[in-house]
């Protein structure tokens, strides 16, 4: 599942959404963010999801990467966080 994160995204809600997605689907979830505020919220959301998984014995692995996007004819670089439940 792909979550597109913005600077106005509620990090707490994002964290719960990521946790629930991983818990229900058992797959990798990706957070994609463009801009400093969006990246900040993506990091916070992944930290919150990790905190939710820990009491259940889950460990989240978070792998960051850059990805090039073509948005409205413009090339942009986004940060992607791949989150896996281990």
N, CA, C and O atoms as CSV, one atom per row, in Angstrom:
chain,resi,resn,atom,element,x,y,z
A,1,UNK,N,N,0.843,-1.165,0.000
A,1,UNK,CA,C,0.000,0.000,0.000
A,1,UNK,C,C,0.895,1.237,0.000
A,1,UNK,O,O,1.955,1.242,0.626
A,2,UNK,N,N,0.470,2.269,-0.694
A,2,UNK,CA,C,1.225,3.519,-0.789
A,2,UNK,C,C,0.459,4.627,-0.082
A,2,UNK,O,O,-0.711,4.875,-0.374
A,3,UNK,N,N,1.136,5.289,0.853
A,3,UNK,CA,C,0.587,6.464,1.515
A,3,UNK,C,C,1.342,7.681,1.007
A,3,UNK,O,O,2.565,7.755,1.129
A,4,UNK,N,N,0.613,8.635,0.436
A,4,UNK,CA,C,1.226,9.882,0.001
A,4,UNK,C,C,1.093,10.872,1.151
A,4,UNK,O,O,-0.013,11.223,1.561
A,5,UNK,N,N,2.225,11.310,1.659
A,5,UNK,CA,C,2.281,12.144,2.850
A,5,UNK,C,C,2.539,13.593,2.442
A,5,UNK,O,O,3.372,13.862,1.577
A,6,UNK,N,N,1.819,14.522,3.072
A,6,UNK,CA,C,2.029,15.951,2.817
A,6,UNK,C,C,2.430,16.637,4.113
A,6,UNK,O,O,2.480,16.014,5.174
A,7,UNK,N,N,2.713,17.917,4.010
A,7,UNK,CA,C,3.103,18.675,5.201
A,7,UNK,C,C,1.923,18.887,6.149
A,7,UNK,O,O,2.122,19.257,7.306
A,8,UNK,N,N,0.705,18.658,5.673
A,8,UNK,CA,C,-0.479,18.823,6.531
A,8,UNK,C,C,-1.020,17.489,7.053
A,8,UNK,O,O,-2.027,17.462,7.760
A,9,UNK,N,N,-0.356,16.389,6.707
A,9,UNK,CA,C,-0.778,15.076,7.176
A,9,UNK,C,C,-0.618,14.991,8.686
A,9,UNK,O,O,0.402,15.411,9.234
A,10,UNK,N,N,-1.626,14.446,9.358
A,10,UNK,CA,C,-1.565,14.214,10.802
A,10,UNK,C,C,-0.692,12.980,11.041
A,10,UNK,O,O,-1.075,11.866,10.683
A,11,UNK,N,N,0.475,13.180,11.643
A,11,UNK,CA,C,1.440,12.092,11.827
A,11,UNK,C,C,0.877,10.969,12.694
A,11,UNK,O,O,1.171,9.799,12.450
A,12,UNK,N,N,0.080,11.304,13.690
A,12,UNK,CA,C,-0.493,10.279,14.566
A,12,UNK,C,C,-1.478,9.397,13.786
A,12,UNK,O,O,-1.445,8.172,13.900
A,13,UNK,N,N,-2.345,10.024,13.002
A,13,UNK,CA,C,-3.291,9.256,12.184
A,13,UNK,C,C,-2.544,8.409,11.158
A,13,UNK,O,O,-2.927,7.269,10.893
A,14,UNK,N,N,-1.481,8.964,10.584
A,14,UNK,CA,C,-0.670,8.220,9.627
A,14,UNK,C,C,-0.043,7.005,10.292
A,14,UNK,O,O,-0.049,5.914,9.721
A,15,UNK,N,N,0.494,7.179,11.483
A,15,UNK,CA,C,1.110,6.072,12.210
A,15,UNK,C,C,0.129,4.934,12.460
A,15,UNK,O,O,0.467,3.765,12.275
A,16,UNK,N,N,-1.089,5.278,12.881
A,16,UNK,CA,C,-2.114,4.257,13.103
A,16,UNK,C,C,-2.510,3.589,11.785
A,16,UNK,O,O,-2.730,2.379,11.746
A,17,UNK,N,N,-2.601,4.365,10.716
A,17,UNK,CA,C,-2.969,3.802,9.412
A,17,UNK,C,C,-1.903,2.840,8.907
A,17,UNK,O,O,-2.228,1.777,8.377
A,18,UNK,N,N,-0.640,3.200,9.066
A,18,UNK,CA,C,0.462,2.329,8.650
A,18,UNK,C,C,0.455,1.055,9.485
A,18,UNK,O,O,0.581,-0.044,8.943
A,19,UNK,N,N,0.309,1.195,10.799
A,19,UNK,CA,C,0.265,0.035,11.689
A,19,UNK,C,C,-0.871,-0.906,11.304
A,19,UNK,O,O,-0.669,-2.115,11.191
A,20,UNK,N,N,-2.063,-0.353,11.103
A,20,UNK,CA,C,-3.212,-1.187,10.742
A,20,UNK,C,C,-3.024,-1.848,9.382
A,20,UNK,O,O,-3.404,-3.005,9.202
A,21,UNK,N,N,-2.449,-1.139,8.434
A,21,UNK,CA,C,-2.203,-1.703,7.110
A,21,UNK,C,C,-1.243,-2.888,7.194
A,21,UNK,O,O,-1.476,-3.929,6.581
A,22,UNK,N,N,-0.174,-2.724,7.950
A,22,UNK,CA,C,0.802,-3.801,8.099
A,22,UNK,C,C,0.211,-4.981,8.857
A,22,UNK,O,O,0.459,-6.135,8.510
A,23,UNK,N,N,-0.569,-4.691,9.889
A,23,UNK,CA,C,-1.166,-5.746,10.714
A,23,UNK,C,C,-2.177,-6.561,9.913
A,23,UNK,O,O,-2.217,-7.786,10.026
A,24,UNK,N,N,-2.988,-5.891,9.109
A,24,UNK,CA,C,-4.039,-6.565,8.342
A,24,UNK,C,C,-3.493,-7.246,7.094
A,24,UNK,O,O,-3.885,-8.368,6.773
A,25,UNK,N,N,-2.596,-6.575,6.395
A,25,UNK,CA,C,-2.109,-7.091,5.114
A,25,UNK,C,C,-0.828,-7.892,5.242
A,25,UNK,O,O,-0.534,-8.735,4.395
A,26,UNK,N,N,-0.062,-7.635,6.297
A,26,UNK,CA,C,1.182,-8.354,6.488
A,26,UNK,C,C,2.199,-8.136,5.387
A,26,UNK,O,O,3.077,-8.970,5.171
A,27,UNK,N,N,2.084,-7.028,4.696
A,27,UNK,CA,C,2.985,-6.739,3.575
A,27,UNK,C,C,3.739,-5.455,3.845
A,27,UNK,O,O,3.623,-4.822,4.894
A,28,UNK,N,N,4.504,-5.115,2.854
A,28,UNK,CA,C,5.240,-3.864,2.895
A,28,UNK,C,C,4.297,-2.685,2.653
A,28,UNK,O,O,3.376,-2.764,1.840
A,29,UNK,N,N,4.540,-1.620,3.357
A,29,UNK,CA,C,3.809,-0.375,3.155
A,29,UNK,C,C,4.832,0.699,2.801
A,29,UNK,O,O,5.936,0.717,3.347
A,30,UNK,N,N,4.465,1.585,1.896
A,30,UNK,CA,C,5.377,2.636,1.455
A,30,UNK,C,C,4.797,4.000,1.776
A,30,UNK,O,O,3.627,4.275,1.511
A,31,UNK,N,N,5.635,4.850,2.349
A,31,UNK,CA,C,5.280,6.246,2.583
A,31,UNK,C,C,6.068,7.074,1.583
A,31,UNK,O,O,7.275,6.885,1.435
A,32,UNK,N,N,5.399,7.987,0.895
A,32,UNK,CA,C,6.052,8.817,-0.121
A,32,UNK,C,C,5.825,10.283,0.225
A,32,UNK,O,O,4.694,10.709,0.457
A,33,UNK,N,N,6.912,11.052,0.257
A,33,UNK,CA,C,6.825,12.448,0.672
A,33,UNK,C,C,7.712,13.335,-0.192
A,33,UNK,O,O,8.819,12.955,-0.572
A,34,UNK,N,N,7.198,14.527,-0.494
A,34,UNK,CA,C,7.962,15.538,-1.231
A,34,UNK,C,C,7.982,16.798,-0.374
A,34,UNK,O,O,6.930,17.338,-0.034
A,35,UNK,N,N,9.162,17.258,-0.030
A,35,UNK,CA,C,9.296,18.462,0.774
A,35,UNK,C,C,9.627,18.145,2.225
A,35,UNK,O,O,9.326,17.062,2.729
A,36,UNK,N,N,10.248,19.107,2.879
A,36,UNK,CA,C,10.729,18.908,4.246
A,36,UNK,C,C,9.609,18.593,5.237
A,36,UNK,O,O,9.745,17.681,6.053
A,37,UNK,N,N,8.509,19.336,5.173
A,37,UNK,CA,C,7.398,19.106,6.091
A,37,UNK,C,C,6.774,17.740,5.906
A,37,UNK,O,O,6.404,17.079,6.876
A,38,UNK,N,N,6.659,17.318,4.658
A,38,UNK,CA,C,6.080,16.009,4.361
A,38,UNK,C,C,7.001,14.888,4.832
A,38,UNK,O,O,6.538,13.896,5.396
A,39,UNK,N,N,8.298,15.041,4.602
A,39,UNK,CA,C,9.263,14.033,5.055
A,39,UNK,C,C,9.241,13.942,6.582
A,39,UNK,O,O,9.297,12.845,7.138
A,40,UNK,N,N,9.161,15.069,7.249
A,40,UNK,CA,C,9.080,15.101,8.707
A,40,UNK,C,C,7.865,14.299,9.190
A,40,UNK,O,O,7.983,13.497,10.116
A,41,UNK,N,N,6.713,14.509,8.571
A,41,UNK,CA,C,5.505,13.784,8.972
A,41,UNK,C,C,5.601,12.295,8.660
A,41,UNK,O,O,5.089,11.469,9.416
A,42,UNK,N,N,6.250,11.948,7.557
A,42,UNK,CA,C,6.424,10.535,7.214
A,42,UNK,C,C,7.307,9.835,8.250
A,42,UNK,O,O,7.016,8.714,8.666
A,43,UNK,N,N,8.381,10.504,8.659
A,43,UNK,CA,C,9.263,9.940,9.689
A,43,UNK,C,C,8.504,9.783,11.005
A,43,UNK,O,O,8.576,8.733,11.643
A,44,UNK,N,N,7.784,10.817,11.407
A,44,UNK,CA,C,7.017,10.743,12.652
A,44,UNK,C,C,5.976,9.626,12.593
A,44,UNK,O,O,5.802,8.889,13.563
A,45,UNK,N,N,5.292,9.499,11.471
A,45,UNK,CA,C,4.284,8.457,11.312
A,45,UNK,C,C,4.882,7.070,11.419
A,45,UNK,O,O,4.290,6.181,12.031
A,46,UNK,N,N,6.064,6.876,10.823
A,46,UNK,CA,C,6.706,5.562,10.901
A,46,UNK,C,C,7.181,5.258,12.312
A,46,UNK,O,O,7.157,4.102,12.734
A,47,UNK,N,N,7.612,6.274,13.045
A,47,UNK,CA,C,8.026,6.087,14.436
A,47,UNK,C,C,6.816,5.709,15.302
A,47,UNK,O,O,6.914,4.841,16.169
A,48,UNK,N,N,5.689,6.359,15.062
A,48,UNK,CA,C,4.466,6.040,15.804
A,48,UNK,C,C,4.026,4.608,15.505
A,48,UNK,O,O,3.652,3.873,16.419
A,49,UNK,N,N,4.069,4.208,14.233
A,49,UNK,CA,C,3.708,2.836,13.859
A,49,UNK,C,C,4.638,1.836,14.538
A,49,UNK,O,O,4.191,0.786,14.999
A,50,UNK,N,N,5.910,2.152,14.600
A,50,UNK,CA,C,6.880,1.267,15.260
A,50,UNK,C,C,6.552,1.122,16.740
A,50,UNK,O,O,6.642,0.028,17.298
A,51,UNK,N,N,6.174,2.223,17.371
A,51,UNK,CA,C,5.789,2.179,18.784
A,51,UNK,C,C,4.538,1.350,19.020
A,51,UNK,O,O,4.410,0.710,20.064
A,52,UNK,N,N,3.620,1.353,18.075
A,52,UNK,CA,C,2.398,0.554,18.190
A,52,UNK,C,C,2.686,-0.938,17.991
A,52,UNK,O,O,2.028,-1.782,18.600
A,53,UNK,N,N,3.655,-1.263,17.149
A,53,UNK,CA,C,3.982,-2.664,16.857
A,53,UNK,C,C,4.788,-3.317,17.983
A,53,UNK,O,O,4.669,-4.520,18.213
A,54,UNK,N,N,5.596,-2.538,18.676
A,54,UNK,CA,C,6.508,-3.079,19.686
A,54,UNK,C,C,5.816,-3.885,20.785
A,54,UNK,O,O,6.297,-4.972,21.106
A,55,UNK,N,N,4.713,-3.416,21.382
A,55,UNK,CA,C,4.078,-4.206,22.449
A,55,UNK,C,C,3.534,-5.551,21.973
A,55,UNK,O,O,3.302,-6.451,22.779
A,56,UNK,N,N,3.334,-5.684,20.675
A,56,UNK,CA,C,2.832,-6.941,20.117
A,56,UNK,C,C,3.968,-7.836,19.628
A,56,UNK,O,O,3.738,-8.841,18.954
A,57,UNK,N,N,5.186,-7.460,19.973
A,57,UNK,CA,C,6.336,-8.252,19.574
A,57,UNK,C,C,6.784,-7.993,18.157
A,57,UNK,O,O,7.633,-8.716,17.637
A,58,UNK,N,N,6.233,-6.978,17.520
A,58,UNK,CA,C,6.597,-6.658,16.145
A,58,UNK,C,C,7.733,-5.669,16.094
A,58,UNK,O,O,7.821,-4.755,16.914
A,59,UNK,N,N,8.586,-5.857,15.138
A,59,UNK,CA,C,9.677,-4.926,14.889
A,59,UNK,C,C,9.522,-4.440,13.456
A,59,UNK,O,O,9.459,-5.243,12.526
A,60,UNK,N,N,9.461,-3.136,13.282
A,60,UNK,CA,C,9.324,-2.581,11.944
A,60,UNK,C,C,10.697,-2.239,11.389
A,60,UNK,O,O,11.539,-1.663,12.079
A,61,UNK,N,N,10.902,-2.599,10.148
A,61,UNK,CA,C,12.120,-2.251,9.428
A,61,UNK,C,C,11.749,-1.139,8.461
A,61,UNK,O,O,10.820,-1.282,7.666
A,62,UNK,N,N,12.471,-0.039,8.529
A,62,UNK,CA,C,12.184,1.121,7.692
A,62,UNK,C,C,13.394,1.382,6.795
A,62,UNK,O,O,14.503,1.610,7.277
A,63,UNK,N,N,13.158,1.344,5.480
A,63,UNK,CA,C,14.224,1.537,4.507
A,63,UNK,C,C,13.941,2.794,3.688
A,63,UNK,O,O,12.956,2.844,2.950
A,64,UNK,N,N,14.799,3.811,3.813
A,64,UNK,CA,C,14.591,5.044,3.046
A,64,UNK,C,C,15.211,4.957,1.657
A,64,UNK,O,O,16.194,4.248,1.440
A,65,UNK,N,N,14.612,5.698,0.718
A,65,UNK,CA,C,15.137,5.764,-0.646
A,65,UNK,C,C,14.649,7.042,-1.314
A,65,UNK,O,O,13.652,7.632,-0.896
A,66,UNK,N,N,15.353,7.456,-2.343
A,66,UNK,CA,C,14.903,8.559,-3.194
A,66,UNK,C,C,14.237,7.967,-4.420
A,66,UNK,O,O,14.639,6.908,-4.902
A,67,UNK,N,N,13.223,8.646,-4.922
A,67,UNK,CA,C,12.558,8.223,-6.146
A,67,UNK,C,C,12.222,9.478,-6.955
A,67,UNK,O,O,11.809,10.492,-6.393
A,68,UNK,N,N,12.400,9.404,-8.267
A,68,UNK,CA,C,12.078,10.527,-9.152
A,68,UNK,C,C,10.637,10.401,-9.609
A,68,UNK,O,O,10.213,9.336,-10.059
A,69,UNK,N,N,9.885,11.488,-9.495
A,69,UNK,CA,C,8.489,11.536,-9.905
A,69,UNK,C,C,8.304,12.556,-11.007
A,69,UNK,O,O,9.023,13.554,-11.070
A,70,UNK,N,N,7.339,12.305,-11.879
A,70,UNK,CA,C,6.965,13.271,-12.900
A,70,UNK,C,C,5.562,13.750,-12.553
A,70,UNK,O,O,4.584,13.039,-12.785
A,71,UNK,N,N,5.463,14.953,-11.997
A,71,UNK,CA,C,4.192,15.514,-11.564
A,71,UNK,C,C,3.878,16.748,-12.395
A,71,UNK,O,O,4.618,17.731,-12.362
A,72,UNK,N,N,2.790,16.695,-13.133
A,72,UNK,CA,C,2.380,17.820,-13.973
A,72,UNK,C,C,3.505,18.286,-14.895
A,72,UNK,O,O,3.697,19.485,-15.097
A,73,UNK,N,N,4.241,17.331,-15.449
A,73,UNK,CA,C,5.312,17.658,-16.365
A,73,UNK,C,C,6.599,18.103,-15.706
A,73,UNK,O,O,7.557,18.450,-16.397
A,74,UNK,N,N,6.642,18.100,-14.376
A,74,UNK,CA,C,7.845,18.509,-13.654
A,74,UNK,C,C,8.469,17.301,-12.978
A,74,UNK,O,O,7.778,16.460,-12.404
A,75,UNK,N,N,9.794,17.235,-13.059
A,75,UNK,CA,C,10.518,16.186,-12.349
A,75,UNK,C,C,10.708,16.626,-10.904
A,75,UNK,O,O,11.160,17.739,-10.636
A,76,UNK,N,N,10.357,15.736,-9.976
A,76,UNK,CA,C,10.544,16.020,-8.555
A,76,UNK,C,C,11.186,14.792,-7.920
A,76,UNK,O,O,11.015,13.667,-8.389
A,77,UNK,N,N,11.910,15.029,-6.867
A,77,UNK,CA,C,12.501,13.932,-6.115
A,77,UNK,C,C,11.711,13.769,-4.828
A,77,UNK,O,O,11.515,14.726,-4.079
A,78,UNK,N,N,11.264,12.551,-4.583
A,78,UNK,CA,C,10.504,12.241,-3.374
A,78,UNK,C,C,11.338,11.319,-2.496
A,78,UNK,O,O,12.239,10.625,-2.966
A,79,UNK,N,N,11.018,11.333,-1.228
A,79,UNK,CA,C,11.589,10.381,-0.280
A,79,UNK,C,C,10.562,9.286,-0.084
A,79,UNK,O,O,9.392,9.557,0.186
A,80,UNK,N,N,11.008,8.044,-0.221
A,80,UNK,CA,C,10.122,6.909,0.052
A,80,UNK,C,C,10.661,6.155,1.253
A,80,UNK,O,O,11.855,5.869,1.342
A,81,UNK,N,N,9.762,5.837,2.178
A,81,UNK,CA,C,10.095,4.997,3.318
A,81,UNK,C,C,9.356,3.684,3.139
A,81,UNK,O,O,8.126,3.655,3.171
A,82,UNK,N,N,10.088,2.605,2.952
A,82,UNK,CA,C,9.467,1.283,2.851
A,82,UNK,C,C,9.442,0.698,4.246
A,82,UNK,O,O,10.483,0.563,4.889
A,83,UNK,N,N,8.247,0.348,4.717
A,83,UNK,CA,C,8.067,-0.137,6.080
A,83,UNK,C,C,7.638,-1.600,6.014
A,83,UNK,O,O,6.635,-1.934,5.383
A,84,UNK,N,N,8.405,-2.463,6.667
A,84,UNK,CA,C,8.106,-3.893,6.717
A,84,UNK,C,C,7.931,-4.325,8.161
A,84,UNK,O,O,8.625,-3.843,9.056
A,85,UNK,N,N,6.990,-5.246,8.380
A,85,UNK,CA,C,6.775,-5.826,9.702
A,85,UNK,C,C,7.633,-7.072,9.808
A,85,UNK,O,O,7.466,-8.007,9.024
A,86,UNK,N,N,8.556,-7.100,10.773
A,86,UNK,CA,C,9.411,-8.279,10.982
A,86,UNK,C,C,8.990,-9.020,12.225
A,86,UNK,O,O,9.589,-10.039,12.569
